[in-house]
C-alpha cells in the first residue's frame, strides 16, 4: 500500500465538510469522514485504477457524497499526494495552485 501525504489545506477541507454535514444532520459528518477514509484506503492500494485528470493527477470519487479526491502517485517512491478533497460543484481547478507548491 502506498504512503499517503496531504497537501496543506486538505485537512481543513475535510474538517469544513464534516462540520457542514454534521450541522445538516447529527452523525452525517462522521459518515462523510468514514467514506473519505475508505476512498483514501482504496486509492492507496490501487492508485492507477483511477481516471487521470490534468497531467499527473487522478480523481477518486467518494461514495454517497458529491466529493472527489484529487491526487498524484509517485511510482518510484510509492507515495500518494492528495492535493484536494473537493466538492464536485466547486470551481474545478482551484487545487492546481497547491500542486505547484502554492497555498
C-alpha positions as CSV (number, residue, x, y, z in Angstrom):
1,X,0.0,0.0,0.0
2,X,1.3,3.4,-0.9
3,X,2.1,6.0,1.7
4,X,-0.3,9.0,1.7
5,X,0.6,12.6,2.1
6,X,-1.9,15.5,2.3
7,X,-1.2,19.0,0.8
8,X,-1.6,22.0,3.1
9,X,-5.3,22.8,3.2
10,X,-6.7,19.4,2.5
11,X,-7.4,18.5,6.1
12,X,-9.2,21.8,6.5
13,X,-11.4,21.0,3.5
14,X,-12.3,17.7,5.1
15,X,-12.9,19.3,8.5
16,X,-15.1,22.0,6.9
17,X,-17.2,19.4,5.1
18,X,-17.5,17.3,8.3
19,X,-18.8,20.4,10.1
20,X,-21.3,21.2,7.2
21,X,-22.7,17.7,7.2
22,X,-22.8,17.5,11.0
23,X,-24.8,20.7,11.0
24,X,-27.2,19.2,8.5
25,X,-27.7,16.1,10.5
26,X,-26.1,14.7,13.6
27,X,-23.8,11.8,12.6
28,X,-23.7,12.7,8.9
29,X,-20.3,14.3,9.4
30,X,-18.9,11.1,10.8
31,X,-20.4,9.2,7.9
32,X,-18.7,11.6,5.5
33,X,-15.3,11.0,7.2
34,X,-15.7,7.2,7.0
35,X,-16.4,7.5,3.2
36,X,-13.3,9.7,2.8
37,X,-11.2,7.2,4.7
38,X,-12.5,4.3,2.7
39,X,-11.7,6.2,-0.6
40,X,-8.2,7.0,0.6
41,X,-7.5,3.4,1.5
42,X,-8.7,2.2,-1.9
43,X,-6.7,4.7,-3.8
44,X,-3.6,3.9,-1.7
45,X,-4.0,0.2,-2.6
46,X,-4.6,0.7,-6.3
47,X,-3.9,4.3,-7.5
48,X,-3.6,3.6,-11.2
49,X,-7.2,2.4,-11.4
50,X,-8.5,6.0,-11.1
51,X,-9.2,8.3,-14.0
52,X,-6.4,10.7,-14.9
53,X,-7.1,14.5,-14.8
54,X,-4.7,17.3,-15.5
55,X,-1.5,15.5,-16.5
56,X,-0.1,13.7,-13.4
57,X,-3.2,13.9,-11.3
58,X,-6.0,11.4,-10.8
59,X,-9.5,11.6,-9.4
60,X,-11.2,9.3,-7.0
61,X,-14.9,9.8,-6.4
62,X,-16.3,9.5,-2.9
63,X,-19.2,7.2,-2.3
64,X,-22.5,8.7,-1.1
65,X,-21.2,12.3,-1.2
66,X,-20.6,14.7,-4.1
67,X,-16.8,14.9,-3.4
68,X,-13.7,13.8,-5.3
69,X,-10.2,13.2,-4.0
70,X,-7.5,14.7,-6.4
71,X,-4.1,13.0,-6.1
72,X,-0.9,12.2,-7.7
73,X,1.1,9.0,-7.4
74,X,4.9,8.9,-7.4
75,X,5.6,5.4,-8.7
76,X,9.3,5.4,-7.7
77,X,8.7,6.1,-4.1
78,X,5.1,4.7,-3.9
79,X,3.7,7.9,-2.4
80,X,0.2,9.3,-2.9
81,X,0.0,13.1,-2.7
82,X,-3.6,14.2,-2.1
83,X,-3.9,17.8,-3.2
84,X,-7.7,18.3,-2.8
85,X,-10.8,16.8,-1.3
86,X,-13.2,18.9,-3.4
87,X,-17.0,19.3,-3.7
88,X,-17.9,18.4,-7.3
89,X,-19.8,21.6,-7.9
90,X,-16.9,23.8,-6.7
91,X,-14.6,25.6,-9.1
92,X,-12.9,22.6,-10.7
93,X,-9.3,23.7,-10.9
94,X,-8.9,25.7,-7.7
95,X,-6.5,23.0,-6.4
96,X,-3.9,23.5,-9.2
97,X,-2.2,26.1,-7.1
98,X,-1.4,23.5,-4.5
99,X,0.2,21.2,-7.0
100,X,2.8,23.8,-7.8
101,X,3.8,24.2,-4.1
102,X,1.2,27.0,-3.6
103,X,-1.3,27.6,-0.8
